[in-house]
Amino acid sequence: MSNPHLMKTIRIVALLVLAFALLMPFDSVAYAQEGDPPPPATETEDPQQESEEPSAEEPEDDPGDEAEPEAEPEESAPEPVEEPAPTEEPVSEEAAPEPTDEVEEPAEEAAPAEDQETGDQETEEQAAEESDAEETDLGEAAAVSDAVVAMNEGDIMLVDEDGEPLPMGSQEAAEALTAPDPMFCPEGVAYGGAGCSAAYTTFAEAIAAAIAAGGNGTIYVEAGDYTEDVTVDGSGWTTTPGSFTIQSLGDSSDTTITGNVIVTNMNDFMLEGFTIMGGLVFDSNTGTLTVSDVNVTNTGGTGMTVTNQTGDVEVSDSQFNDNAGSGMDVQATGTVTVRNVQANNNQDGDGASIVAGGYVDISDSTFNYNTNSNPGDYVGNGLFVGSDSTSITLNNVVAMYNEESGAVLWFSTADTANEILIQNSSFKYNGEFGVWAQPESGTVIFDCVNLAGNALGAKMVPVGESVVWVACPCDDDKKGDDDEYKIKVPVSSETSTIVNPGNGTLITFPPVDIIDEDEDAWGKVLPLTEDDLPGELPLGDIFKAGVDVQLINALLPPGSFLTVDFFVPGYLWDEDFAVLFWDADTGEWVELPFTMEPHPRIPGGRITVEWPETGVFALVMR
């Protein structure tokens, strides 16, 4: 059974045999050619059929009319009856003949007399078509006969998963013949080649064959639907293969696994060409993990989870949409590469969460409409990417309408060589920031990036980080400058207003008292450098960030507080900070109480001050 083409032929032939066995009520059947009597039949089911008049239209497939008694063979192929045939001409309802069970589509109207000749011609054409069909059936029957002989000569029989013969006319045989078949082949051997296993009906059998064979190889999977959990555990091999692949012979559009797929303790592993209605889990694998053309939807949690991966991860041409957690969650010690991936509309998770020991490179991908039912978890971002290396690159990436930020990008350690490069991408209409970029003493480069319409501002780059804006000659709807930061915004007597001046701070105005209801009320926030400060800092204080907060045609209500948040990266988090307020009446700096709240997912956090006055605030390090 090493030749797949022979196996396919045998399957088709067996199906034909099965079909004939199920359809024929007699021990033997003969097919009549038009005008020629069939061979004599040895027995008949109903002798009264000899005297029955044939109908005007012959049924397409009625074996009872084809097997006539031996005494009257001349009646087996009657001439067409000269009766009116149906036409497209309307006639009276009274002329319609009674439909019979023998006619597949009984005529509803009788043809007029002048159309009798047309009706005769159509009847003859129909008889000719039926004759052609009978000739085709005879050809198929001959092919079946030849193939059965070949099966007998080759000592081949249809068996179940336990090796027991299956009756050709049984439902079990039909299911076995029509089910798609996984097959294991050793490394370097094409599907069906010498050394491949039998074609099985389940993944479990093919995996068992791979374990028995040992060594590297591929499980090839015919297109079709599989309902089973698939588990590949390298600890089941005597020696874990150096590389192993499970590959569809079709693609993700026609090969579906309904169940969970779990791969553990393997070396280099590749999965290609499947839709998975369940969770896809990789755990404790080594080497390079490759996932290509995979479509995962898991109503019970995260779409694809990669944990404890010692090595690299490559994901391409895949979709992780509509999951009950993140679309994909990847943790690996090596590099992570993502190309042409969709991770949209995931609930209670990020589109993609990636934490890598090496660089991260993401291109040509979308991460939209991801949500979070518990804001304290800080999930619901389009992208959440961290790296222990010095490079995170995004090119042609779209992250829009996410409940949290479009992208959160960060490094775990401080290094002046750290670089976050974002090119030709859009991060719009997200619930917090367009991009939170934290290079940990390195540099963020925005090159032709659209950051419009985000609730908390275009970007959040914590204090002390370096930002480079590159002009954007590409698309008109993408911007490469800082003009998304609104430092003057309307304030309200009913709701709080948050302002992001773009220097690692957020200012929240509470509902305010409007002075003149006929005029607009504004909150104004100016980012400051050390040279912009109204007075010198106390000796030894190191300036990190500053803002001048003002209200126009509005006052802070008694008992209300202005909130200033300074976002501090991880490499500065353990330093000694102070927040100062400039008292214009005394001309001196006043040290304010503050709180520090670490971020639950990335290094660093925020330093928060609440104060009942507007004015100049400075964050200093001592």
N, C-alpha and C positions, 0 to 999 in steps of 0.2 A: 504493500500500500504506500510505497514511497513516491509514486507518480501522482501529483495532484490532479493532472488532467484526466487520467484514468479514473481516479476517485470521483471526480465531478461527473464524468460520463456514466459511471455506475450509479451514482445517486439519481441522475435524471432518468436513466433507464428504469431503476427500481420504482421511482415515482410513477412512471407510466404503467408499469406492471400493476402497481397498487391501485391506480385509478381504474384500469380495466377490470381488476378483480372486484372492486367495490360497485362498479356500475352494471356488470353483466349478471343477470339472474339465471342464466343457463350454463350448462357445462361446456358448451361450445357455441360459437357465434360465427356466422359467415356474413360477409359484406357483399352485397350485390352491386355489380356495375350496371349502369343504365342499359336496359334492353337485354341483359344476359341473366339467365336464371342462376341462383346461388347453388352451391353444392348441396346435395340431399342432406337434410337434418335427421339425425337418428331419433330424436324425440322432440316433442313440442309441449309447451305448458298448457295451451288451451286449444283443442282441436276446433272449437267453434270459430276460431279466427279465419278458417278456410273460406267460410261463406260470407264473411263481412265485406261490405263494399268499401273500397278505399275512398278517402276523402279527397276533396279538390286539391288540397295542399298536403304534401307529404310531411309528416313530422320530421324534424331534423335528426332526431336520434331516438328511435324506438326499437330496441332489439327484438321485441315480440313480433313485429311485422317482418323482420328480416329472416327469421327462421321458420320456413313454411314446411308443411308435411311433404314427405317424399312423393305421395301419390299425385300431387298437383303442383309441380314446380313451376308450370307456366303462369301461375297467378302471383308469383313472388315479385314480379316487376311489372305492374299494370301500366297500361298507357294512360296518359293524363286524361281525366274526365272532361268532357266538353261542357263545362258549367261556367257560368259567368264568374269572372275573376274581379277582384277589387281594383278599382281605378280611382283617380282623383276627382272624377265627375260626380256631382251630387245626384242622388236618386231618392225615390220615395222610401219612407221608413218601413212601409209594409213589405217591400221586396227584400229586406235584409234576411239572410238565412240564419237559422238557429246555430249558435256556436256550439262546438263539440269539444270534448276533452282532448281529442286527438290533434287538434289544430292549435299550434302555439300562439298565433295571432289571428283569430277568426275575422273574416271580413265583416265589416259593419254594414256595408251597402252592396247591393247587387249592381253589376254594370249594365248600362243600357244595351239594347240589342245591337246598336251600331258600333259599339266598342267591343263586340265579342272577339274579333280578330286580335285586338290588342291584349285582351285578357288571355287568350290562348298563348300568345307570344311570351307574356310574362310568366305563365305557368311553365312553359318550356325552359325559360331562363332559370327559373328557380330549381327545376329538376336538374339542370346542368350543374348549378352551383352545389346542390346536394351530392351529385355524383362526384364532383371534384373533392368535396370534403371527405367522401367515403374513400376515395383514392389516397388522400392524405393519411387517413386513419390506417389504411392498409400498409402504407409506407412506414408509419410509426410502429405498427405491430411487427413488421419485419425487422425493424431496428431493435425493438424489444427482444425479439426472438434471438437475433444474433448476439445481443449483449448478454442475455441470460446464458447462452451457450458459452460465451467468453468467461462469465462469472463461474460457471460450473467447471470449465477447463482450468481456471486459475484457482479453484478451490476457495472461492470468496463467498462469504455469507454475511448477512446483516445481523449484528449482535447488539445487545444492550451494554450498559456500562459495566455489568458484571460478567460480560463475555457470553451471555446466554443468547441463543438464536432467537430472532424475532420473526413471527409469522408475517409474511408480506402483506396480508390484508388487514393487519391490526392497526389500531390508533397509535400504539407505541412505535410501530415502524414508520408511520407517517411523521410523527414528531422527530424521530431520530434522523430521518432523511432530510427534513427541512430545517433543522436547527443549525446555526452557525457553529463552526468547529475550530477551537484553538489548537495550535500545533507547535511543539517545541522543536527548534532546529539548532544544532551546535553552531558555534561562531564560524562565520565564513560560508555557511551553507544556506542557499536560498530556500524559500518556502517550498516544501515538498521534495527537496533534494535528498540525495543519499545520506542516511544517518538521521533524518528527521523522525520524530515520533509519529504514532498514529494521530489522526485528527479526532480530538475529543469533543465532548459536548459541554464541558465546564472548564473554567479556569483552574479549579482545584486539581483536576486530573492532569492538565497540561503542566502545572507547577510540580506535581508529583513526578511526572516524567522527567522534567528538568533536573530535579534533585537526584533521581535515580541515575541519570546520565552523567551528572557532575560537569564541572567546567563552565566556560562562558557560553552564552547563546542568546537566542531570541525566541519569545513566544509570539508567533504570528496569529492574529485573530481575524477571522472572517467578519465582514460587516454583518450587523444584526443586533438583536436585543438580548442582553444577558441579565438575569435577575439573580444576583448572588453577591455576597461579600467576597472580596478578593484580598487575600493576605499573602504577602511574599516576605518571608523571614529568613534572612541569611544564616541564622543559627541552625536551620534545618539541614543545611548542606554539610557534608563531611569537611569539605573545604569551600568556603564562600567564594563564589565566582568573582573574578577580577572585574568583569563587566557583565551587565545583564540588561535586556531590553524587552519591553512588552509593547508591541506595535500593531495597530490596526492595519489590515489590508485595504480598508476604506479610509475614512477620516471621521472627524467628530460629528459630522452631519448624519452619518449612517451607522455608527457603532456606539451603542449605548449600554452602560452598566448601571443598573438600578441597585444600589447598595454602596457600602463603604469600600474604599480601596486603601489598604494599609501596607506600607513597605518599610521594613525595619532591618537593621544590621546587614545592609548590603554595601557593596563597593560601588564603583561607577554604575549609575542606573539611569535608564531612559524610559519615559512613558510618552507615547505619541498616538494621537488620533482617536480620542474618546470623548463622548459626553458622559459625565458621571452625575447621576442623581443621588447624591449622598456626599459624605465627606471624603476628601483626599488627604491622607496623612503620610508624611515621611518622617521617620524618627531614627536617630542614632545611625545614620548612614555615613559613609566615608567616600571621598573622591568627588567627582563631578555629578551632580544631579541635574538631569536635563528633562524639562517638561515642555512639550510642543503640541500645538493643536489640541488642546484640552479645554473642554467647556464644563465647568463645575457649578452646580447649584445644590446647596445643602440647606434644607429647611430646618435642620437641627443644630446649626452652628456655623463655624468658619468654613469657607469653601476649601481652600488648600492650606494645610499647616505643615511647616517644615521646622523641626526642632532638632537640636544637637547635631546639626550637619557639620561634619569635619571636612571642609572643602568648599567648592564653589557651587553656585546655583545659577542655572540658565533657564529662563522662562520666556517663551515666544509664542506668538500667534494663538493666544489663548484668551478665554473669557472666564471671569469669576464674578458673576452677577447674581443679584437677588438671593444672597445668603443671609442666614439668621445671625451672623457674626461678621467678621471682616471677610473681604473677598479673598485675600491671601495674607498669611502671616508667616514670615520667613526669618529664621535665625540661623546664621551660618558663620563659620570662622573665616571663610574665604571671601571672594568677590561675588557680587550678585548682579546679574545682567537681566534686564527686563525689556523686551521689544515687542511692539504691536500687541499690547495686552489691554483688555477692558476689565475694570473692576468698579462696577456701577451699582447703585441702588442696593447696597448692603445695609442691613439693619443692625444697630448696636455694635458697630465696628468701623474700622477704617476701610477705605477701598483697598489699599495695600499697606501693610506694616512690615518694614524690613529693617533688621539690625544685622550688620555685617562686620566681620573683622577686617575685610578688605574694602576696596572701592565699590561704589554703587553707581551703575550706569543705567538710566531709564530713558527710553525714547519711543516716540510714535504711539503713545498710550493715553487712555482716558480714565479718570477717576472722579466720577460725578455722582451727586445725589446720595451720598453716604450719610447715615444718621446715627444718633445716639440718644437713648432714652434716659441716660443718667449723666448729665453734664460733668459731674465730678470725676468721671472716669477719663475725661479728655480723649475719648475716641470719637469717631464720626468725622475724621479728617479724610480728605481725598488721598493724600500720601502722608505716611509717617516713616521717615528714613533716618537711621542713625548709622554711623560708621566709626570704626576704630582706626581707619586709615586716614588719608589726607585728601580724598577726592570724592565728591558727590556731584554727578552731572545729570542734568535734566535737559532734554532736547525734544522739542515738539510734543510737549505734554500739556494736557488740558485737565484742570481740576476745578469744577464749578458746582455751585449750589450744594456744597457740603455743609453739614450742620456745624462743624467746627471750622478749621482752617483748610484752605486748599492744599497746602503742603507744609509739613513741619520737618525741617532738615537740620541735622545737628551732628557734631562730632563728640566723641566720648572723652577725648583728651585734648589738651591745649597744644597747639603747634602753629607757629607762624606760617608754615607751609600749607596748612589746611585751606582748601578752596571749595566753595560751593559755586558751581557754574550753572546758570539757568538761561537757556537760549530758546527763542522762538516759541514761547509758551504762553498760556493764558490761565490765570487764577482769578476768577471773577465770581461775584455774588455769593460768597461764602459767609457763614454765620459769624466767623471771627476775622482772621486775617487772610489776605490772599496768600502770603508766604510768611512763615516763621522760619527765619534762617539764623542759625547759631553756629558760626564757624570756630568758636573757641580760640580766639586771638588770631584767627586767619582772616580770609577775605570772602565776601559774597559779591558775585558779579551778576548783575541783571542785564542781559543782552537781548533786547527786543522782547520785552515781557509786558503783558497786559495784566494790570492789577486793579481793575476798576470794580466799584460797586460792592466791596466787602464791608461787612457791618462794623468791624473795628479798625478798618484802615487797610491800606495796600500791603504793608509789610510790618513785621516785628523783628527787628534786629537788636538784640540786647545791647545795653550800654557797653562801650569799650570796644565794639566790633567795627571792622572796616567794611565799607560798602562802596562798590564801584558801579556806576550807571553807564551803560554803553548806548550811544545813539541808535535809533531804530529806523533804518531806511527801508525795512521790509513792509509789513502791512500797516495800513493807516489806523486800524483799531488796536494796535499794540503800542505801548508807550515805553520809552527808555529813560525817563527822567522822574523827578520826585514830585510831579505836579498832582499826584493823587492825594497828597496829604493836605487836608483842609484845616488850616490853623484858625479859621474864623467860621463858626457854625451857629445856626439859630439855637437858642435855648428856650425852654418852655416852663410854664408854671405848673405843668402837670406831670411831666416825665423827666427822668434823668437823661443826660446827654454825655456821650463819651467822645473824646477827641484824641486822635493819634497824631502827634506832631512828627513822627518818623525818626525819633532819636532814642528809641528804647523805652519810651514812657507812654503811659495812658493817663488822661485826666478825665475824671467823671464829675460833671456838674449835677447837683441834686436839682429837683424842681425849684425854680427861683421866683422871686417877687419882681414883677415887671413894673418899672417906674412909670412909663408913659405907654398906655395901652394902644395908642395910635401909632406908635413907632415899633420897629422891629427890635428884638432883644438878641444879643449875640454873646457867645463865649469865644474868647480869643486866646490862643495858646501859641507862644513863640518859642521855638527851640533855641537854646543859648549855648554859646561856647564860653570858655573861661574868660576870654577877653570881653564878653558881653555882660559880665556880672556887674552889679552896681557897686560892689566893694570887694576888697581883697579878702581872700579866704584866710581863716585862722592858720597860723604857722603849722606846717607839717601836714595839712589836709591836701589830698590829691583829688583834683576835680575829675569826675566821671560823667556827669550829665547835669543839665540844667534846663528849667522852663520858666517862662514868665506867663502867669495865668491871669486873665482879665475878664471882667464882665462889662458889657456895654448896654446901657438902659435896663439893667437888672441888678438885684442885690441878693446875696445869700440870706435866706430867711433865718431868723433867730433860732438857734439850736440845731441848725443844719451844718453839714461839713462838706468841704471839697475833698476829693480823694485823688491822690497822686500815686501812681504805681511805677516804680522803676524796675525793669526786668534785667536781671543780672545773669551772665553766663556761668557755666559750671566752674570754669577755671578761676573765677573770682569769688565764688560763693563763700568760701571759708575766710575771706578777708574781713577786716574790721571796718564797718561802714558807719556813716552818720548822715542824717538828712538835716539840712540847714534851711531856715527861712529868713529872708531879709526884712528886718523891721525898719520901715521907712521913717518912722517917727524918731527912733533912736539912732539910726544909721549903723546898726550892728546886726550881726548874724545871730539867730536864735536856733539852738539845737532842739529838734522835735523828736517826740517818741515815734517809734515805727515798729512794724511787725515784719517778720520774714517768713515766707511760705515757699517751701521747695516745690518744684514742679513734680508731679507724680510719675512722669514718664521720661523726662530728659534732664540732663545736668542743669543745675542752677535753679532759679525761681524768681519770685518778685519781692521787692521791699515796698511796703505800703505805708503811706502817711495820710491821716485824716486831719484837716485843719479848717477852722471856721472863717478863714480869710483868704482872699485872693492875693497874689503877689509873686515873688521870685522864690523858687525852690531849687536847691542844689543837692546832688548826691556826691558825697566825698568819701574817699578811702583813707584810712589812717594807718 
